[in-house]
Amino acid sequence: QQLVGMNAFMYFGPKIFEAIGFDKNQFTTINNFVNFLSTFPAVLLADLAGRRQLMLWSSIGMFVACMLMGTFGTIFVEQ
C-alpha cells in the first residue's frame, strides 16, 4: 500500500476531493466500496492468471492511477 501511494490517497483524498467541490464523506464511501468490490476479482485473478502476471499488469494500472491523482491534484488544488 505504501509503494503505490494508497496510504497517501486515503489520507489526502478527502481533502483533494473537497477542494474540487465534492463531499469528502461521499469520497470515503465510494473509495471504501470500490476497495471492497475489488477484493473479489483480485482473488479470482490470482488463481486464474497467476500471481506474477497479475502483479505485472496491475503495476501498469497503479502507475496510471497514481499519475492521474497527481495530475488532478496539481491542477485542481489551490495552494
Distance bins in CASP14 RR format, pairs under 12 A and 6 or more apart:
PFRMAT RR
TARGET T0000
AUTHOR 0000-0000-0000
RMODE 2
METHOD distances of the structure
MODEL  1
1 7 1 0 1 0 0 0 0 0 0 0 0
1 8 0 0 0 0 1 0 0 0 0 0 0
1 9 0 0 0 0 1 0 0 0 0 0 0
1 10 0 0 0 0 1 0 0 0 0 0 0
1 11 0 0 0 0 0 1 0 0 0 0 0
1 35 0 0 0 0 0 1 0 0 0 0 0
1 62 0 0 0 0 0 1 0 0 0 0 0
2 8 0 0 0 0 1 0 0 0 0 0 0
2 9 0 0 0 0 0 1 0 0 0 0 0
2 10 0 0 0 0 0 1 0 0 0 0 0
2 11 0 0 0 0 0 1 0 0 0 0 0
3 55 0 0 0 0 0 1 0 0 0 0 0
3 58 0 0 0 0 0 1 0 0 0 0 0
3 59 0 0 0 0 1 0 0 0 0 0 0
3 62 0 0 0 0 1 0 0 0 0 0 0
3 63 0 0 0 0 0 1 0 0 0 0 0
3 66 0 0 0 0 0 1 0 0 0 0 0
4 10 0 0 0 0 0 1 0 0 0 0 0
4 55 0 0 0 0 0 1 0 0 0 0 0
4 58 0 0 0 0 1 0 0 0 0 0 0
4 59 0 0 0 0 1 0 0 0 0 0 0
4 60 0 0 0 0 0 1 0 0 0 0 0
4 61 0 0 0 0 1 0 0 0 0 0 0
4 62 1 0 1 0 0 0 0 0 0 0 0
4 63 0 0 0 0 1 0 0 0 0 0 0
4 64 0 0 0 0 0 1 0 0 0 0 0
4 65 1 0 0 1 0 0 0 0 0 0 0
4 66 1 0 0 1 0 0 0 0 0 0 0
4 67 0 0 0 0 0 1 0 0 0 0 0
4 69 0 0 0 0 0 1 0 0 0 0 0
5 11 0 0 0 0 1 0 0 0 0 0 0
5 12 0 0 0 0 1 0 0 0 0 0 0
5 13 0 0 0 0 0 1 0 0 0 0 0
5 62 0 0 0 0 1 0 0 0 0 0 0
5 63 0 0 0 0 0 1 0 0 0 0 0
5 65 0 0 0 0 1 0 0 0 0 0 0
5 66 1 0 0 1 0 0 0 0 0 0 0
5 67 0 0 0 0 0 1 0 0 0 0 0
5 69 0 0 0 0 1 0 0 0 0 0 0
5 70 0 0 0 0 0 1 0 0 0 0 0
6 12 0 0 0 0 0 1 0 0 0 0 0
6 13 0 0 0 0 0 1 0 0 0 0 0
6 31 0 0 0 0 1 0 0 0 0 0 0
6 34 0 0 0 0 0 1 0 0 0 0 0
6 35 0 0 0 0 1 0 0 0 0 0 0
6 38 0 0 0 0 0 1 0 0 0 0 0
6 62 0 0 0 0 1 0 0 0 0 0 0
6 65 0 0 0 0 1 0 0 0 0 0 0
6 66 0 0 0 0 1 0 0 0 0 0 0
6 69 0 0 0 0 0 1 0 0 0 0 0
7 13 0 0 0 0 0 1 0 0 0 0 0
8 14 0 0 0 0 0 1 0 0 0 0 0
8 15 0 0 0 0 0 1 0 0 0 0 0
8 16 0 0 0 0 0 1 0 0 0 0 0
8 65 0 0 0 0 0 1 0 0 0 0 0
8 66 0 0 0 0 1 0 0 0 0 0 0
8 69 0 0 0 0 1 0 0 0 0 0 0
8 70 0 0 0 0 1 0 0 0 0 0 0
8 73 0 0 0 0 0 1 0 0 0 0 0
9 15 0 0 0 0 0 1 0 0 0 0 0
9 16 0 0 0 0 1 0 0 0 0 0 0
9 17 0 0 0 0 0 1 0 0 0 0 0
9 27 0 0 0 0 0 1 0 0 0 0 0
9 28 0 0 0 0 0 1 0 0 0 0 0
9 31 1 0 0 1 0 0 0 0 0 0 0
9 34 0 0 0 0 0 1 0 0 0 0 0
9 35 0 0 0 0 0 1 0 0 0 0 0
9 62 0 0 0 0 0 1 0 0 0 0 0
9 65 0 0 0 0 1 0 0 0 0 0 0
9 66 0 0 0 0 1 0 0 0 0 0 0
9 68 0 0 0 0 0 1 0 0 0 0 0
9 69 1 0 0 1 0 0 0 0 0 0 0
9 70 0 0 0 0 1 0 0 0 0 0 0
9 72 0 0 0 0 0 1 0 0 0 0 0
9 73 0 0 0 0 0 1 0 0 0 0 0
10 16 0 0 0 0 0 1 0 0 0 0 0
10 17 0 0 0 0 0 1 0 0 0 0 0
10 24 0 0 0 0 0 1 0 0 0 0 0
10 27 0 0 0 0 0 1 0 0 0 0 0
10 28 0 0 0 0 1 0 0 0 0 0 0
10 31 1 0 0 1 0 0 0 0 0 0 0
10 32 0 0 0 0 1 0 0 0 0 0 0
10 34 0 0 0 0 0 1 0 0 0 0 0
10 35 0 0 0 0 1 0 0 0 0 0 0
10 69 0 0 0 0 0 1 0 0 0 0 0
11 24 0 0 0 0 0 1 0 0 0 0 0
11 28 0 0 0 0 0 1 0 0 0 0 0
11 31 0 0 0 0 0 1 0 0 0 0 0
12 18 0 0 0 0 0 1 0 0 0 0 0
12 19 0 0 0 0 1 0 0 0 0 0 0
12 24 0 0 0 0 0 1 0 0 0 0 0
12 27 0 0 0 0 0 1 0 0 0 0 0
12 31 0 0 0 0 0 1 0 0 0 0 0
12 69 0 0 0 0 1 0 0 0 0 0 0
12 70 0 0 0 0 0 1 0 0 0 0 0
12 72 0 0 0 0 0 1 0 0 0 0 0
12 73 0 0 0 0 1 0 0 0 0 0 0
12 77 0 0 0 0 1 0 0 0 0 0 0
13 19 0 0 0 0 1 0 0 0 0 0 0
13 20 0 0 0 0 0 1 0 0 0 0 0
13 22 0 0 0 0 1 0 0 0 0 0 0
13 24 1 0 0 1 0 0 0 0 0 0 0
13 25 0 0 0 0 0 1 0 0 0 0 0
13 26 0 0 0 0 0 1 0 0 0 0 0
13 27 1 0 0 1 0 0 0 0 0 0 0
13 28 0 0 0 0 1 0 0 0 0 0 0
13 30 0 0 0 0 0 1 0 0 0 0 0
13 31 1 0 0 1 0 0 0 0 0 0 0
13 69 0 0 0 0 1 0 0 0 0 0 0
13 70 0 0 0 0 0 1 0 0 0 0 0
13 72 0 0 0 0 0 1 0 0 0 0 0
13 73 0 0 0 0 1 0 0 0 0 0 0
13 76 0 0 0 0 0 1 0 0 0 0 0
13 77 0 0 0 0 0 1 0 0 0 0 0
14 20 0 0 0 0 0 1 0 0 0 0 0
14 21 0 0 0 0 0 1 0 0 0 0 0
14 22 0 0 0 0 1 0 0 0 0 0 0
14 23 0 0 0 0 1 0 0 0 0 0 0
14 24 1 1 0 0 0 0 0 0 0 0 0
14 25 1 0 0 1 0 0 0 0 0 0 0
14 26 0 0 0 0 1 0 0 0 0 0 0
14 27 1 0 1 0 0 0 0 0 0 0 0
14 28 1 0 1 0 0 0 0 0 0 0 0
14 29 0 0 0 0 0 1 0 0 0 0 0
14 30 0 0 0 0 0 1 0 0 0 0 0
14 31 0 0 0 0 1 0 0 0 0 0 0
14 32 0 0 0 0 0 1 0 0 0 0 0
15 21 0 0 0 0 0 1 0 0 0 0 0
15 22 0 0 0 0 0 1 0 0 0 0 0
15 24 1 0 0 1 0 0 0 0 0 0 0
15 27 0 0 0 0 1 0 0 0 0 0 0
15 28 0 0 0 0 0 1 0 0 0 0 0
15 73 0 0 0 0 0 1 0 0 0 0 0
15 76 0 0 0 0 0 1 0 0 0 0 0
15 77 0 0 0 0 1 0 0 0 0 0 0
15 78 0 0 0 0 0 1 0 0 0 0 0
16 22 0 0 0 0 1 0 0 0 0 0 0
16 24 0 0 0 0 1 0 0 0 0 0 0
16 27 0 0 0 0 1 0 0 0 0 0 0
16 31 0 0 0 0 0 1 0 0 0 0 0
16 68 0 0 0 0 0 1 0 0 0 0 0
16 69 1 0 0 1 0 0 0 0 0 0 0
16 70 0 0 0 0 1 0 0 0 0 0 0
16 71 0 0 0 0 0 1 0 0 0 0 0
16 72 1 0 0 1 0 0 0 0 0 0 0
16 73 1 0 1 0 0 0 0 0 0 0 0
16 74 0 0 0 0 0 1 0 0 0 0 0
16 75 0 0 0 0 0 1 0 0 0 0 0
16 76 1 0 0 1 0 0 0 0 0 0 0
16 77 1 0 1 0 0 0 0 0 0 0 0
16 78 0 0 0 0 0 1 0 0 0 0 0
17 23 1 0 0 1 0 0 0 0 0 0 0
17 24 1 0 0 1 0 0 0 0 0 0 0
17 25 0 0 0 0 1 0 0 0 0 0 0
17 26 0 0 0 0 1 0 0 0 0 0 0
17 27 1 0 1 0 0 0 0 0 0 0 0
17 28 0 0 0 0 1 0 0 0 0 0 0
17 29 0 0 0 0 0 1 0 0 0 0 0
17 30 0 0 0 0 1 0 0 0 0 0 0
17 31 0 0 0 0 1 0 0 0 0 0 0
17 69 0 0 0 0 0 1 0 0 0 0 0
17 72 0 0 0 0 1 0 0 0 0 0 0
17 73 0 0 0 0 1 0 0 0 0 0 0
17 76 0 0 0 0 1 0 0 0 0 0 0
17 77 0 0 0 0 1 0 0 0 0 0 0
18 24 1 0 1 0 0 0 0 0 0 0 0
18 25 0 0 0 0 1 0 0 0 0 0 0
18 26 0 0 0 0 1 0 0 0 0 0 0
18 27 1 0 0 1 0 0 0 0 0 0 0
18 28 0 0 0 0 0 1 0 0 0 0 0
18 76 0 0 0 0 0 1 0 0 0 0 0
18 77 0 0 0 0 1 0 0 0 0 0 0
19 27 0 0 0 0 0 1 0 0 0 0 0
19 72 0 0 0 0 0 1 0 0 0 0 0
19 73 0 0 0 0 1 0 0 0 0 0 0
19 74 0 0 0 0 0 1 0 0 0 0 0
19 75 0 0 0 0 0 1 0 0 0 0 0
19 76 1 0 0 1 0 0 0 0 0 0 0
19 77 1 0 1 0 0 0 0 0 0 0 0
19 78 1 0 0 1 0 0 0 0 0 0 0
19 79 0 0 0 0 0 1 0 0 0 0 0
20 27 0 0 0 0 0 1 0 0 0 0 0
20 69 0 0 0 0 0 1 0 0 0 0 0
20 72 1 0 0 1 0 0 0 0 0 0 0
20 73 0 0 0 0 1 0 0 0 0 0 0
20 74 0 0 0 0 0 1 0 0 0 0 0
20 75 0 0 0 0 1 0 0 0 0 0 0
20 76 1 0 1 0 0 0 0 0 0 0 0
20 77 1 0 0 1 0 0 0 0 0 0 0
20 78 0 0 0 0 1 0 0 0 0 0 0
21 27 0 0 0 0 0 1 0 0 0 0 0
21 76 0 0 0 0 1 0 0 0 0 0 0
21 77 0 0 0 0 0 1 0 0 0 0 0
21 78 0 0 0 0 0 1 0 0 0 0 0
22 28 0 0 0 0 0 1 0 0 0 0 0
22 29 0 0 0 0 0 1 0 0 0 0 0
22 30 0 0 0 0 1 0 0 0 0 0 0
22 31 0 0 0 0 0 1 0 0 0 0 0
22 72 0 0 0 0 0 1 0 0 0 0 0
22 76 0 0 0 0 0 1 0 0 0 0 0
23 29 0 0 0 0 1 0 0 0 0 0 0
23 30 0 0 0 0 1 0 0 0 0 0 0
24 30 0 0 0 0 0 1 0 0 0 0 0
24 31 0 0 0 0 0 1 0 0 0 0 0
25 31 0 0 0 0 0 1 0 0 0 0 0
25 32 0 0 0 0 0 1 0 0 0 0 0
26 32 0 0 0 0 0 1 0 0 0 0 0
26 33 0 0 0 0 0 1 0 0 0 0 0
27 33 0 0 0 0 0 1 0 0 0 0 0
27 34 0 0 0 0 0 1 0 0 0 0 0
28 34 0 0 0 0 0 1 0 0 0 0 0
28 35 0 0 0 0 0 1 0 0 0 0 0
29 35 0 0 0 0 0 1 0 0 0 0 0
29 36 0 0 0 0 0 1 0 0 0 0 0
30 36 0 0 0 0 0 1 0 0 0 0 0
30 37 0 0 0 0 0 1 0 0 0 0 0
31 37 0 0 0 0 0 1 0 0 0 0 0
31 38 0 0 0 0 0 1 0 0 0 0 0
31 69 0 0 0 0 0 1 0 0 0 0 0
32 38 0 0 0 0 0 1 0 0 0 0 0
32 39 0 0 0 0 0 1 0 0 0 0 0
33 39 0 0 0 0 0 1 0 0 0 0 0
34 40 0 0 0 0 0 1 0 0 0 0 0
34 41 0 0 0 0 0 1 0 0 0 0 0
34 42 0 0 0 0 0 1 0 0 0 0 0
34 65 0 0 0 0 0 1 0 0 0 0 0
35 42 0 0 0 0 0 1 0 0 0 0 0
36 42 0 0 0 0 0 1 0 0 0 0 0
37 43 0 0 0 0 0 1 0 0 0 0 0
38 44 0 0 0 0 0 1 0 0 0 0 0
38 45 0 0 0 0 0 1 0 0 0 0 0
38 58 0 0 0 0 0 1 0 0 0 0 0
38 61 0 0 0 0 0 1 0 0 0 0 0
38 65 0 0 0 0 0 1 0 0 0 0 0
39 45 0 0 0 0 0 1 0 0 0 0 0
39 46 0 0 0 0 0 1 0 0 0 0 0
40 46 0 0 0 0 0 1 0 0 0 0 0
40 47 0 0 0 0 0 1 0 0 0 0 0
41 47 0 0 0 0 0 1 0 0 0 0 0
41 48 0 0 0 0 1 0 0 0 0 0 0
41 49 0 0 0 0 0 1 0 0 0 0 0
41 54 0 0 0 0 0 1 0 0 0 0 0
41 58 0 0 0 0 0 1 0 0 0 0 0
42 48 0 0 0 0 0 1 0 0 0 0 0
42 49 0 0 0 0 0 1 0 0 0 0 0
42 50 0 0 0 0 0 1 0 0 0 0 0
42 51 0 0 0 0 0 1 0 0 0 0 0
42 54 1 0 0 1 0 0 0 0 0 0 0
42 55 0 0 0 0 0 1 0 0 0 0 0
42 57 0 0 0 0 0 1 0 0 0 0 0
42 58 0 0 0 0 1 0 0 0 0 0 0
43 49 0 0 0 0 0 1 0 0 0 0 0
43 50 0 0 0 0 0 1 0 0 0 0 0
43 51 0 0 0 0 0 1 0 0 0 0 0
43 54 0 0 0 0 0 1 0 0 0 0 0
44 50 0 0 0 0 0 1 0 0 0 0 0
44 54 0 0 0 0 0 1 0 0 0 0 0
45 51 0 0 0 0 1 0 0 0 0 0 0
45 52 0 0 0 0 0 1 0 0 0 0 0
45 53 0 0 0 0 1 0 0 0 0 0 0
45 54 1 0 1 0 0 0 0 0 0 0 0
45 55 0 0 0 0 0 1 0 0 0 0 0
45 56 0 0 0 0 0 1 0 0 0 0 0
45 57 0 0 0 0 1 0 0 0 0 0 0
45 58 0 0 0 0 1 0 0 0 0 0 0
46 52 0 0 0 0 0 1 0 0 0 0 0
46 53 0 0 0 0 1 0 0 0 0 0 0
46 54 1 0 1 0 0 0 0 0 0 0 0
46 55 0 0 0 0 1 0 0 0 0 0 0
46 57 0 0 0 0 0 1 0 0 0 0 0
46 58 0 0 0 0 0 1 0 0 0 0 0
47 53 0 0 0 0 0 1 0 0 0 0 0
47 54 0 0 0 0 1 0 0 0 0 0 0
48 54 0 0 0 0 1 0 0 0 0 0 0
49 55 0 0 0 0 1 0 0 0 0 0 0
49 56 0 0 0 0 1 0 0 0 0 0 0
49 57 0 0 0 0 1 0 0 0 0 0 0
49 58 0 0 0 0 0 1 0 0 0 0 0
50 56 0 0 0 0 0 1 0 0 0 0 0
50 57 0 0 0 0 0 1 0 0 0 0 0
50 58 0 0 0 0 0 1 0 0 0 0 0
51 57 0 0 0 0 0 1 0 0 0 0 0
51 58 0 0 0 0 0 1 0 0 0 0 0
52 58 0 0 0 0 0 1 0 0 0 0 0
52 59 0 0 0 0 0 1 0 0 0 0 0
53 59 0 0 0 0 0 1 0 0 0 0 0
53 60 0 0 0 0 0 1 0 0 0 0 0
54 60 0 0 0 0 0 1 0 0 0 0 0
54 61 0 0 0 0 0 1 0 0 0 0 0
54 62 0 0 0 0 0 1 0 0 0 0 0
55 61 0 0 0 0 0 1 0 0 0 0 0
55 62 0 0 0 0 0 1 0 0 0 0 0
56 62 0 0 0 0 0 1 0 0 0 0 0
56 63 0 0 0 0 0 1 0 0 0 0 0
57 63 0 0 0 0 0 1 0 0 0 0 0
57 64 0 0 0 0 0 1 0 0 0 0 0
58 64 0 0 0 0 0 1 0 0 0 0 0
58 65 0 0 0 0 0 1 0 0 0 0 0
59 65 0 0 0 0 0 1 0 0 0 0 0
59 66 0 0 0 0 0 1 0 0 0 0 0
60 66 0 0 0 0 0 1 0 0 0 0 0
60 67 0 0 0 0 0 1 0 0 0 0 0
61 67 0 0 0 0 1 0 0 0 0 0 0
61 68 0 0 0 0 1 0 0 0 0 0 0
61 69 0 0 0 0 0 1 0 0 0 0 0
62 68 0 0 0 0 0 1 0 0 0 0 0
62 69 0 0 0 0 0 1 0 0 0 0 0
63 69 0 0 0 0 0 1 0 0 0 0 0
63 70 0 0 0 0 0 1 0 0 0 0 0
64 70 0 0 0 0 0 1 0 0 0 0 0
64 71 0 0 0 0 0 1 0 0 0 0 0
65 71 0 0 0 0 0 1 0 0 0 0 0
65 72 0 0 0 0 0 1 0 0 0 0 0
66 72 0 0 0 0 0 1 0 0 0 0 0
66 73 0 0 0 0 0 1 0 0 0 0 0
67 73 0 0 0 0 0 1 0 0 0 0 0
67 74 0 0 0 0 0 1 0 0 0 0 0
68 74 0 0 0 0 0 1 0 0 0 0 0
68 75 0 0 0 0 0 1 0 0 0 0 0
68 76 0 0 0 0 0 1 0 0 0 0 0
69 75 0 0 0 0 0 1 0 0 0 0 0
69 76 0 0 0 0 0 1 0 0 0 0 0
69 77 0 0 0 0 0 1 0 0 0 0 0
70 76 0 0 0 0 1 0 0 0 0 0 0
70 77 0 0 0 0 1 0 0 0 0 0 0
71 77 0 0 0 0 0 1 0 0 0 0 0
73 79 0 0 0 0 0 1 0 0 0 0 0
END
